[in-house]
């Protein structure tokens, strides 16, 4: 799951870490897909598969590389390395 060429952010309502990361990426105008794991059982299963069985969010996939609870800086760094076509 996740976009193999872009950025996918898995999140859930009420998660302060998700809100902070989503806002930071929005302010940087980073193109991304955002998926609410409470509305998508397959997305929740994917998050569990990369987060030791937990539904830890935010989980972010950059060009096929999954990261659990990354900072905005780490996401941007991964985009620079793995998906430079997304940088503006």
N, CA, C and O atoms as a printed pandas DataFrame, in Angstrom:
     atom_number atom_name residue_name chain_id  residue_number  x_coord  y_coord  z_coord
0              1         N          UNK        A               1    0.847   -1.183    0.000
1              2        CA          UNK        A               1    0.000    0.000    0.000
2              3         C          UNK        A               1    0.885    1.236    0.000
3              4         O          UNK        A               1    2.093    1.136    0.214
4              5         N          UNK        A               2    0.308    2.372   -0.232
5              6        CA          UNK        A               2    1.102    3.590   -0.311
6              7         C          UNK        A               2    1.485    3.856   -1.755
7              8         O          UNK        A               2    1.522    2.942   -2.578
8              9         N          UNK        A               3    1.759    5.071   -2.044
9             10        CA          UNK        A               3    2.104    5.489   -3.387
10            11         C          UNK        A               3    3.587    5.219   -3.627
11            12         O          UNK        A               3    4.430    5.759   -2.909
12            13         N          UNK        A               4    3.924    4.395   -4.621
13            14        CA          UNK        A               4    5.313    4.038   -4.862
14            15         C          UNK        A               4    6.135    5.163   -5.482
15            16         O          UNK        A               4    7.359    5.057   -5.553
16            17         N          UNK        A               5    5.500    6.220   -5.923
17            18        CA          UNK        A               5    6.236    7.343   -6.491
18            19         C          UNK        A               5    6.019    8.640   -5.727
19            20         O          UNK        A               5    6.737    9.615   -5.950
20            21         N          UNK        A               6    5.048    8.665   -4.840
21            22        CA          UNK        A               6    4.713    9.891   -4.139
22            23         C          UNK        A               6    4.715    9.719   -2.639
23            24         O          UNK        A               6    5.438    8.890   -2.085
24            25         N          UNK        A               7    3.882   10.527   -1.989
25            26        CA          UNK        A               7    3.804   10.548   -0.525
26            27         C          UNK        A               7    2.374   10.203   -0.103
27            28         O          UNK        A               7    1.407   10.762   -0.621
28            29         N          UNK        A               8    2.264    9.281    0.838
29            30        CA          UNK        A               8    0.968    8.941    1.428
30            31         C          UNK        A               8    1.077    9.102    2.934
31            32         O          UNK        A               8    1.992    8.567    3.562
32            33         N          UNK        A               9    0.138    9.844    3.511
33            34        CA          UNK        A               9    0.096   10.070    4.955
34            35         C          UNK        A               9   -1.122    9.328    5.507
35            36         O          UNK        A               9   -2.256    9.605    5.118
36            37         N          UNK        A              10   -0.878    8.391    6.411
37            38        CA          UNK        A              10   -1.951    7.674    7.103
38            39         C          UNK        A              10   -2.159    8.379    8.433
39            40         O          UNK        A              10   -1.206    8.619    9.173
40            41         N          UNK        A              11   -3.410    8.711    8.733
41            42        CA          UNK        A              11   -3.723    9.494    9.920
42            43         C          UNK        A              11   -5.061    9.027   10.485
43            44         O          UNK        A              11   -5.735    8.176    9.904
44            45         N          UNK        A              12   -5.434    9.607   11.642
45            46        CA          UNK        A              12   -6.766    9.380   12.220
46            47         C          UNK        A              12   -7.204   10.650   12.928
47            48         O          UNK        A              12   -6.368   11.422   13.399
48            49         N          UNK        A              13   -8.517   10.871   13.005
49            50        CA          UNK        A              13   -9.032   12.063   13.688
50            51         C          UNK        A              13   -8.611   12.087   15.163
51            52         O          UNK        A              13   -8.535   11.049   15.821
52            53         N          UNK        A              14   -8.344   13.278   15.653
53            54        CA          UNK        A              14   -8.012   13.467   17.067
54            55         C          UNK        A              14   -6.548   13.260   17.403
55            56         O          UNK        A              14   -6.150   13.476   18.548
56            57         N          UNK        A              15   -5.737   12.848   16.445
57            58        CA          UNK        A              15   -4.312   12.600   16.690
58            59         C          UNK        A              15   -3.547   13.915   16.554
59            60         O          UNK        A              15   -3.450   14.452   15.451
60            61         N          UNK        A              16   -2.998   14.448   17.656
61            62        CA          UNK        A              16   -2.292   15.726   17.575
62            63         C          UNK        A              16   -1.019   15.649   16.729
63            64         O          UNK        A              16   -0.649   16.627   16.079
64            65         N          UNK        A              17   -0.350   14.498   16.734
65            66        CA          UNK        A              17    0.857   14.336   15.919
66            67         C          UNK        A              17    0.498   14.370   14.437
67            68         O          UNK        A              17    1.238   14.922   13.622
68            69         N          UNK        A              18   -0.645   13.774   14.095
69            70        CA          UNK        A              18   -1.120   13.793   12.710
70            71         C          UNK        A              18   -1.454   15.215   12.279
71            72         O          UNK        A              18   -1.074   15.649   11.191
72            73         N          UNK        A              19   -2.163   15.933   13.132
73            74        CA          UNK        A              19   -2.546   17.306   12.793
74            75         C          UNK        A              19   -1.306   18.157   12.539
75            76         O          UNK        A              19   -1.254   18.912   11.568
76            77         N          UNK        A              20   -0.315   18.034   13.407
77            78        CA          UNK        A              20    0.907   18.823   13.279
78            79         C          UNK        A              20    1.647   18.483   11.979
79            80         O          UNK        A              20    2.068   19.383   11.252
80            81         N          UNK        A              21    1.804   17.200   11.691
81            82        CA          UNK        A              21    2.516   16.797   10.482
82            83         C          UNK        A              21    1.754   17.198    9.228
83            84         O          UNK        A              21    2.347   17.718    8.283
84            85         N          UNK        A              22    0.450   16.963    9.209
85            86        CA          UNK        A              22   -0.345   17.318    8.031
86            87         C          UNK        A              22   -0.288   18.820    7.761
87            88         O          UNK        A              22   -0.196   19.238    6.607
88            89         N          UNK        A              23   -0.341   19.629    8.812
89            90        CA          UNK        A              23   -0.250   21.081    8.643
90            91         C          UNK        A              23    1.122   21.470    8.100
91            92         O          UNK        A              23    1.216   22.286    7.182
92            93         N          UNK        A              24    2.180   20.895    8.657
93            94        CA          UNK        A              24    3.533   21.220    8.203
94            95         C          UNK        A              24    3.721   20.867    6.729
95            96         O          UNK        A              24    4.332   21.632    5.983
96            97         N          UNK        A              25    3.205   19.724    6.307
97            98        CA          UNK        A              25    3.343   19.320    4.904
98            99         C          UNK        A              25    2.480   20.187    3.999
99           100         O          UNK        A              25    2.867   20.507    2.875
100          101         N          UNK        A              26    1.304   20.565    4.501
101          102        CA          UNK        A              26    0.430   21.469    3.737
102          103         C          UNK        A              26    1.105   22.827    3.550
103          104         O          UNK        A              26    1.066   23.387    2.455
104          105         N          UNK        A              27    1.722   23.360    4.601
105          106        CA          UNK        A              27    2.405   24.643    4.508
106          107         C          UNK        A              27    3.584   24.588    3.539
107          108         O          UNK        A              27    3.921   25.587    2.903
108          109         N          UNK        A              28    4.205   23.418    3.432
109          110        CA          UNK        A              28    5.313   23.246    2.483
110          111         C          UNK        A              28    4.809   22.917    1.072
111          112         O          UNK        A              28    5.591   22.770    0.133
112          113         N          UNK        A              29    3.491   22.809    0.953
113          114        CA          UNK        A              29    2.839   22.508   -0.333
114          115         C          UNK        A              29    3.355   21.213   -0.949
115          116         O          UNK        A              29    3.524   21.109   -2.164
116          117         N          UNK        A              30    3.599   20.240   -0.095
117          118        CA          UNK        A              30    4.057   18.947   -0.569
118          119         C          UNK        A              30    2.865   18.144   -1.090
119          120         O          UNK        A              30    1.919   17.899   -0.341
120          121         N          UNK        A              31    2.892   17.736   -2.339
121          122        CA          UNK        A              31    1.792   16.916   -2.847
122          123         C          UNK        A              31    1.771   15.570   -2.122
123          124         O          UNK        A              31    2.811   14.935   -1.942
124          125         N          UNK        A              32    0.600   15.153   -1.717
125          126        CA          UNK        A              32    0.487   13.920   -0.944
126          127         C          UNK        A              32   -0.941   13.409   -0.999
127          128         O          UNK        A              32   -1.872   14.139   -1.340
128          129         N          UNK        A              33   -1.088   12.154   -0.661
129          130        CA          UNK        A              33   -2.395   11.543   -0.459
130          131         C          UNK        A              33   -2.540   11.339    1.040
131          132         O          UNK        A              33   -1.611   10.860    1.691
132          133         N          UNK        A              34   -3.698   11.698    1.600
133          134        CA          UNK        A              34   -3.936   11.508    3.030
134          135         C          UNK        A              34   -5.067   10.502    3.203
135          136         O          UNK        A              34   -6.128   10.638    2.594
136          137         N          UNK        A              35   -4.834    9.492    4.038
137          138        CA          UNK        A              35   -5.821    8.428    4.234
138          139         C          UNK        A              35   -6.136    8.294    5.715
139          140         O          UNK        A              35   -5.243    8.070    6.533
140          141         N          UNK        A              36   -7.410    8.431    6.050
141          142        CA          UNK        A              36   -7.903    8.259    7.415
142          143         C          UNK        A              36   -8.041    6.758    7.663
143          144         O          UNK        A              36   -8.878    6.103    7.042
144          145         N          UNK        A              37   -7.228    6.208    8.564
145          146        CA          UNK        A              37   -7.251    4.759    8.790
146          147         C          UNK        A              37   -8.539    4.289    9.467
147          148         O          UNK        A              37   -8.844    3.097    9.443
148          149         N          UNK        A              38   -9.288    5.192   10.062
149          150        CA          UNK        A              38  -10.555    4.800   10.670
150          151         C          UNK        A              38  -11.649    4.646    9.618
151          152         O          UNK        A              38  -12.701    4.074    9.905
152          153         N          UNK        A              39  -11.421    5.138    8.426
153          154        CA          UNK        A              39  -12.402    4.993    7.342
154          155         C          UNK        A              39  -11.968    3.974    6.294
155          156         O          UNK        A              39  -12.722    3.684    5.366
156          157         N          UNK        A              40  -10.769    3.432    6.430
157          158        CA          UNK        A              40  -10.231    2.528    5.418
158          159         C          UNK        A              40   -9.560    1.338    6.110
159          160         O          UNK        A              40   -8.406    1.438    6.527
160          161         N          UNK        A              41  -10.274    0.210    6.236
161          162        CA          UNK        A              41   -9.714   -0.955    6.928
162          163         C          UNK        A              41   -8.420   -1.474    6.299
163          164         O          UNK        A              41   -7.538   -1.948    7.015
164          165         N          UNK        A              42   -8.295   -1.393    4.990
165          166        CA          UNK        A              42   -7.058   -1.842    4.343
166          167         C          UNK        A              42   -5.888   -0.945    4.733
167          168         O          UNK        A              42   -4.772   -1.427    4.928
168          169         N          UNK        A              43   -6.136    0.345    4.846
169          170        CA          UNK        A              43   -5.093    1.277    5.266
170          171         C          UNK        A              43   -4.683    0.991    6.711
171          172         O          UNK        A              43   -3.496    1.017    7.038
172          173         N          UNK        A              44   -5.657    0.720    7.568
173          174        CA          UNK        A              44   -5.350    0.395    8.965
174          175         C          UNK        A              44   -4.513   -0.881    9.032
175          176         O          UNK        A              44   -3.577   -0.965    9.826
176          177         N          UNK        A              45   -4.842   -1.868    8.207
177          178        CA          UNK        A              45   -4.066   -3.113    8.173
178          179         C          UNK        A              45   -2.643   -2.846    7.692
179          180         O          UNK        A              45   -1.691   -3.427    8.212
180          181         N          UNK        A              46   -2.497   -1.968    6.699
181          182        CA          UNK        A              46   -1.157   -1.628    6.225
182          183         C          UNK        A              46   -0.338   -0.980    7.339
183          184         O          UNK        A              46    0.818   -1.341    7.556
184          185         N          UNK        A              47   -0.943   -0.022    8.045
185          186        CA          UNK        A              47   -0.226    0.646    9.139
186          187         C          UNK        A              47    0.202   -0.384   10.183
187          188         O          UNK        A              47    1.337   -0.344   10.658
188          189         N          UNK        A              48   -0.684   -1.298   10.542
189          190        CA          UNK        A              48   -0.309   -2.346   11.509
190          191         C          UNK        A              48    0.866   -3.175   10.995
191          192         O          UNK        A              48    1.720   -3.600   11.773
192          193         N          UNK        A              49    0.906   -3.401    9.682
193          194        CA          UNK        A              49    1.974   -4.233    9.107
194          195         C          UNK        A              49    3.346   -3.579    9.182
195          196         O          UNK        A              49    4.358   -4.279    9.185
196          197         N          UNK        A              50    3.400   -2.263    9.241
197          198        CA          UNK        A              50    4.695   -1.567    9.307
198          199         C          UNK        A              50    4.976   -0.977   10.689
199          200         O          UNK        A              50    6.051   -0.424   10.923
200          201         N          UNK        A              51    4.005   -1.095   11.609
201          202        CA          UNK        A              51    4.157   -0.497   12.942
202          203         C          UNK        A              51    4.044   -1.554   14.041
203          204         O          UNK        A              51    3.409   -1.330   15.071
204          205         N          UNK        A              52    4.658   -2.687   13.809
205          206        CA          UNK        A              52    4.705   -3.753   14.825
206          207         C          UNK        A              52    3.332   -4.146   15.355
207          208         O          UNK        A              52    3.177   -4.426   16.544
208          209         N          UNK        A              53    2.342   -4.164   14.476
209          210        CA          UNK        A              53    0.998   -4.593   14.856
210          211         C          UNK        A              53    0.135   -3.497   15.445
211          212         O          UNK        A              53   -1.021   -3.745   15.790
212          213         N          UNK        A              54    0.664   -2.297   15.569
213          214        CA          UNK        A              54   -0.081   -1.176   16.142
214          215         C          UNK        A              54   -0.609   -0.252   15.047
215          216         O          UNK        A              54   -0.087   -0.234   13.933
216          217         N          UNK        A              55   -1.626    0.496   15.368
217          218        CA          UNK        A              55   -2.157    1.499   14.436
218          219         C          UNK        A              55   -1.535    2.855   14.782
219          220         O          UNK        A              55   -2.244    3.817   15.077
220          221         N          UNK        A              56   -0.224    2.915   14.744
221          222        CA          UNK        A              56    0.513    4.125   15.086
222          223         C          UNK        A              56    0.478    5.092   13.912
223          224         O          UNK        A              56    0.904    4.769   12.803
224          225         N          UNK        A              57   -0.033    6.271   14.178
225          226        CA          UNK        A              57   -0.097    7.309   13.162
226          227         C          UNK        A              57    0.496    8.588   13.739
227          228         O          UNK        A              57    0.476    8.778   14.955
228          229         N          UNK        A              58    1.018    9.459   12.898
229          230        CA          UNK        A              58    1.043    9.318   11.457
230          231         C          UNK        A              58    2.068    8.281   11.014
231          232         O          UNK        A              58    3.155    8.165   11.579
232          233         N          UNK        A              59    1.685    7.540    9.992
233          234        CA          UNK        A              59    2.611    6.691    9.260
234          235         C          UNK        A              59    2.664    7.280    7.865
235          236         O          UNK        A              59    1.629    7.593    7.277
236          237         N          UNK        A              60    3.861    7.429    7.336
237          238        CA          UNK        A              60    4.045    8.078    6.042
238          239         C          UNK        A              60    4.839    7.156    5.127
239          240         O          UNK        A              60    5.824    6.547    5.542
240          241         N          UNK        A              61    4.399    7.063    3.882
241          242        CA          UNK        A              61    5.131    6.310    2.869
242          243         C          UNK        A              61    5.619    7.305    1.830
243          244         O          UNK        A              61    4.835    8.055    1.249
244          245         N          UNK        A              62    6.935    7.299    1.604
245          246        CA          UNK        A              62    7.542    8.141    0.571
246          247         C          UNK        A              62    8.172    7.210   -0.454
247          248         O          UNK        A              62    9.142    6.512   -0.161
248          249         N          UNK        A              63    7.612    7.207   -1.659
249          250        CA          UNK        A              63    8.136    6.383   -2.754
250          251         C          UNK        A              63    8.382    4.945   -2.304
251          252         O          UNK        A              63    9.428    4.365   -2.595
252          253         N          UNK        A              64    7.403    4.375   -1.589
253          254        CA          UNK        A              64    7.476    2.983   -1.164
254          255         C          UNK        A              64    8.188    2.744    0.155
255          256         O          UNK        A              64    8.221    1.608    0.629
256          257         N          UNK        A              65    8.762    3.778    0.766
257          258        CA          UNK        A              65    9.486    3.643    2.033
258          259         C          UNK        A              65    8.599    4.124    3.177
259          260         O          UNK        A              65    8.232    5.298    3.228
260          261         N          UNK        A              66    8.250    3.212    4.105
261          262        CA          UNK        A              66    7.354    3.545    5.220
262          263         C          UNK        A              66    8.130    4.062    6.418
263          264         O          UNK        A              66    9.211    3.571    6.745
264          265         N          UNK        A              67    7.540    5.083    7.073
265          266        CA          UNK        A              67    8.094    5.655    8.298
266          267         C          UNK        A              67    6.956    5.818    9.302
267          268         O          UNK        A              67    5.879    6.307    8.959
268          269         N          UNK        A              68    7.199    5.409   10.526
269          270        CA          UNK        A              68    6.192    5.517   11.581
270          271         C          UNK        A              68    6.496    6.741   12.435
271          272         O          UNK        A              68    7.588    6.869   12.989
272          273         N          UNK        A              69    5.523    7.635   12.536
273          274        CA          UNK        A              69    5.602    8.857   13.337
274          275         C          UNK        A              69    6.834    9.706   13.013
275          276         O          UNK        A              69    7.583   10.080   13.915
276          277         N          UNK        A              70    7.046   10.010   11.729
277          278        CA          UNK        A              70    8.206   10.830   11.376
278          279         C          UNK        A              70    7.941   12.312   11.598
279          280         O          UNK        A              70    6.792   12.750   11.646
280          281         N          UNK        A              71    9.010   13.070   11.732
281          282        CA          UNK        A              71    8.885   14.527   11.774
282          283         C          UNK        A              71    8.690   15.033   10.350
283          284         O          UNK        A              71    8.956   14.315    9.386
284          285         N          UNK        A              72    8.228   16.261   10.224
285          286        CA          UNK        A              72    8.090   16.866    8.890
286          287         C          UNK        A              72    9.457   16.947    8.219
287          288         O          UNK        A              72    9.571   16.719    7.015
288          289         N          UNK        A              73   10.491   17.269    8.986
289          290        CA          UNK        A              73   11.837   17.342    8.439
290          291         C          UNK        A              73   12.299   16.018    7.861
291          292         O          UNK        A              73   12.937   15.980    6.809
292          293         N          UNK        A              74   11.975   14.932    8.549
293          294        CA          UNK        A              74   12.364   13.606    8.042
294          295         C          UNK        A              74   11.605   13.281    6.760
295          296         O          UNK        A              74   12.177   12.722    5.825
296          297         N          UNK        A              75   10.315   13.631    6.711
297          298        CA          UNK        A              75    9.537   13.396    5.497
298          299         C          UNK        A              75   10.142   14.171    4.333
299          300         O          UNK        A              75   10.322   13.620    3.247
300          301         N          UNK        A              76   10.454   15.434    4.550
301          302        CA          UNK        A              76   11.033   16.262    3.491
302          303         C          UNK        A              76   12.380   15.696    3.052
303          304         O          UNK        A              76   12.679   15.678    1.858
304          305         N          UNK        A              77   13.189   15.239    3.991
305          306        CA          UNK        A              77   14.474   14.635    3.663
306          307         C          UNK        A              77   14.291   13.388    2.800
307          308         O          UNK        A              77   15.021   13.183    1.829
308          309         N          UNK        A              78   13.315   12.559    3.159
309          310        CA          UNK        A              78   13.044   11.351    2.373
310          311         C          UNK        A              78   12.543   11.715    0.980
311          312         O          UNK        A              78   12.895   11.056    0.002
312          313         N          UNK        A              79   11.729   12.755    0.888
313          314        CA          UNK        A              79   11.256   13.208   -0.426
314          315         C          UNK        A              79   12.455   13.657   -1.261
315          316         O          UNK        A              79   12.557   13.323   -2.441
316          317         N          UNK        A              80   13.348   14.404   -0.651
317          318        CA          UNK        A              80   14.543   14.873   -1.364
318          319         C          UNK        A              80   15.337   13.688   -1.918
319          320         O          UNK        A              80   15.824   13.737   -3.047
320          321         N          UNK        A              81   15.466   12.615   -1.116
321          322        CA          UNK        A              81   16.264   11.459   -1.515
322          323         C          UNK        A              81   15.519   10.480   -2.423
323          324         O          UNK        A              81   16.105    9.928   -3.354
324          325         N          UNK        A              82   14.236   10.265   -2.155
325          326        CA          UNK        A              82   13.508    9.198   -2.837
326          327         C          UNK        A              82   12.509    9.673   -3.888
327          328         O          UNK        A              82   12.150    8.909   -4.784
328          329         N          UNK        A              83   12.058   10.911   -3.793
329          330        CA          UNK        A              83   11.034   11.417   -4.726
330          331         C          UNK        A              83   11.306   12.887   -5.051
331          332         O          UNK        A              83   10.448   13.740   -4.821
332          333         N          UNK        A              84   12.492   13.187   -5.582
333          334        CA          UNK        A              84   12.840   14.592   -5.842
334          335         C          UNK        A              84   11.909   15.276   -6.839
335          336         O          UNK        A              84   11.841   16.505   -6.876
336          337         N          UNK        A              85   11.198   14.503   -7.639
337          338        CA          UNK        A              85   10.250   15.098   -8.591
338          339         C          UNK        A              85    9.100   15.819   -7.893
339          340         O          UNK        A              85    8.384   16.590   -8.531
340          341         N          UNK        A              86    8.911   15.583   -6.590
341          342        CA          UNK        A              86    7.826   16.237   -5.853
342          343         C          UNK        A              86    8.236   17.591   -5.280
343          344         O          UNK        A              86    7.381   18.373   -4.866
344          345         N          UNK        A              87    9.525   17.867   -5.254
345          346        CA          UNK        A              87    9.999   19.142   -4.685
346          347         C          UNK        A              87    9.685   20.270   -5.645
347          348         O          UNK        A              87    9.697   20.103   -6.865
348          349         N          UNK        A              88    9.404   21.424   -5.061
349          350        CA          UNK        A              88    9.079   22.613   -5.866
350          351         C          UNK        A              88   10.196   23.594   -5.819
351          352         O          UNK        A              88   10.110   24.657   -6.432
